[in-house]
Amino acid sequence: MNATNTLHAVILEGRGRLERAGIEPVEAALDAELLARHALGGWERGQLIANWREPAPAGFGERFDPLVERRERREPTAYITGHREFWGIEIEVEPGVLIPRPETEFIVEEALARLTPDARQPASETTVLAGSPESRTPNPEPRLVSPDARPLDGETTVPPRPRSHEPAKRVMERRVLQTDAVGSVRGAASEAVLPLEPAAAPAGFSESRTALATPKSLGDTDDEGGNPACHAEAGLDSDRRKRESRPAVPLLRIADVGTGSGCLAIALARWLPTACAVATDISADALAIAARNIVRHEVQDRVSLVHCDLLDATAGPFDLIVSNPPYIPSGDMASLQPEILVYEPTLALEAGPDGLDLIRRLVPMAADRLTPGGWLIFEFGDGQAAGVREIIAAEPRLAVVALRDDLAGIPRVAVARHVKA
């Protein structure tokens, strides 16, 4: 057997080409392997390793080479393969939508922790600092922290962990590399759990994980304001009888703002069987891709698409609003990696001088549409935590409950709650 013709040798040569194109060695190794598996028709990694020293299958080089050429031009691997894993499901992606990243999975994790009765709180519940405005909210609810977390001394004053404030663009660059294996890693976070005094629910509000103001049954419909009905095809008597025979189940109403590929709305709909979602986007191209993903994952009866800016064409009310909005400062755009700057949609990236323009608009709009006790959970960039706290603090109907760290210990996801009727 000629060692230069083994599967390993061909992949190793592709890896070298990627490194010479300026891609970091670790990233080049993972990308070469992922592209090889794609060229092999979707082999699992174990299958690839088992055949590592075997001759490359007939035609493999002809399929593998053009994929490597595209990656050499710095096209993201996800666009080359046409999909990305997100929260255990495969999401179709192309240049019209942002590539889902692991940080965005924390939005799903935080939402499920608050909307499912048996969910454990993530180990890194918050980086809300003692003494900050949101930590002094009167009439606090019980702290939402991990059962495994150790009490902090004094539980009142904890200095922040020293951390450099890199530009928000680094958040995108750090995770532009993501294979399906990397993407499946979730649930980990930093070790810090700082004191938290979440805001109290409004007077008369009965605390529950689902935070429903007006529960509905699965058979109810409510199309007003873009809010979808949780039902099968209308007009089918047999389906109607089946629905009427079911016990009433509280209906969760969710909005996914700037849905892109639809990954957030789909993941939440799949994990929350009583949830109905409205997924909005200003990009018609993104909505077309989201529509394909919604059908692929069979949640089209519970996820509706709305072409609008943020929440403009929706009236709510919603129990949960999630978003991965644009948050890259305009001045940082030119220095982004080519994979991002050249290929990913600027509309999903850039958000004004400090990267917070869309978040400034989203927060009061969300407050208008949330039910009492409802949740707003959104992603933001590195170095933007203080700005996010200020924006939420300026909205009297919302209070910060948590700022969730990513795997690098950087605050990345804001969790806020509606506190006024």
Buried (B, 14 or more C-beta within 10 A) or exposed (E): EEEEEBBBBBBEBBBBBBBEBEBEEEBBBBBBBBBBBBBBEEBEEEEBEEBEEEBBBEEBBEBBBEBBBBBBEBBBBBBBBEBBBBBEBBBBBBBBBBBBBBBBBBBBBBBBBBBBEEBEBBBBBBBBBBEBBBBEBEEBBEBBBBEEBEEBEEEEEBEEEEBEEBBBBBBBBBBBBBBBEBBBEBEEBBEBBBBBBBBBBEEEBEEEBBBBBEBBBBBBEBEEBBBBBBBBEEEEEEBBEEBEEEEEBBBBBBBBBBBBBBBBBBBBBBBBEBBBBBBBBBBEBBBBBBBBBBEBBEBBBBBBBBEBBBBEEBEBBBBBBBBBBBBBBBBBBEEBBBBBBEBBBEBBBBBBEBBBBBBBBBBEBBBBBBBBBBBBBBBBBBBBBEBBBEBBBEBEBBBBBBBBBBBBBBBBBBBBBBBBE
